[in-house]
Amino acid sequence: MMEGRLSMVGVGVATTLLILSLLFSSVSSHDFPTDGTVLELHDSNFDSAISAFDFIFVDFYAPWCGHCKRLAPELDAAAPALATLKQPIVIAKVNADKYTRLAVKYDIDGFPTLKLFIHGVPMDYYGPRKAELLVRFLKKFVAPDVSVLDSDSAISSFVEAAGTYFPIYIGFGLNESVISNLAIKYKKKAWFSVAKDFSEEMMVAYDFDKVPALVSLHPSYNERSVFYGPFDGDIEDFIKQNLFPLALPINYETLKLLRDDDRKIVLTFVDDEFDEKSKKLINLLKAAASANRDLVFGFVGIKQWDDFADSFGANKKTKLPKMVVWDGDNQYFEVLGSESIDEADQGTQITRFLEGYKEGRTVQKKMAGPSLIGYINSLIGIRSVYIVVFVVAVIMIIQTINKEEPLTIGHGEDQTDEAWSSSLAAESREEYQGGDKED
């Protein structure tokens, strides 16, 4: 009898020790700081880190990469803010040039490559890299798909916390289930909420007079739209059309937003998008956009982005403003008789341009530069530039040897130098773009 009890005690002690050993081994294997420092990961602790945190943002970098060096202080600045969120996001980095097994496993083909791991599942990150914008962008991934607001103060707090980077949708008197699936689908691009209880002051403030109503806000552009239904099918069209402001300034960041939109883009080229004449024209474009939601309206200043404008034949020698319709790939359309816009009665000229396009009075042309995707990835890996330069140099040497002439400095070498200088200029830009990588 005593022997049986001792046996039972022994089993109990052994079980307890086993559980304790598992607990301690689990703690030691996940012994990562959570104070907002950037974690340095490697082969031996990478999987443990991914398992330890629900949300972990990983920078796959190379020590020699210029873009990586510029990104590092931004990540250091963002890490403490992300660590204090209700659902913390940890920032980590991996020397993928050294730990090649991880680089191969996660298809790292350039530096830096950024991935957000959500419950262990990686997704590519193409958003902004400046610390403040990075924090705002990543906050969306840990926020509820649809926030439920039950008071005026809750509505105001939600809008303030959402910031100005993304559009905001608030369903006043709308059931959460109506927009939940769409909120999941467009979570990376907008904030979604439903207001259950609110005052008439909120109705006045957000400019709607009946419920249910879905209000879209673009805080940074001071724009607002209201949708009263029907909420069974047209609601997605409303959400998609209001992801952008009525007139979108075209730059590297906004081109990324256009990547998933299948609408044609009405591009207007001006000399300087910030001068008073251009601002008046942009207001007219907004009016046209509100009546033509099947198109995206964008504008570009030659002074702001001359290379992009020149791809459409718009430059300082061109009569401006100039309008074209871009397919988002490498084709665009000019409207016969509406190649440019005079200063007088520009609203009528915009209407005439749109009528001409829809009636097919167009000339199709090919861009002189990259397509939309090309511009998103326009700063190609520096290694690719080196390869191009090397190949050109080898061809020149072979041609010279075949001619049995000594190597001389000629026109062809000047062209190579220009390509080399262009690549170095791109690499040394102070404000590098969200998609910049080096191979």
Disulfide bonds with the S-S distance in Angstrom:
none
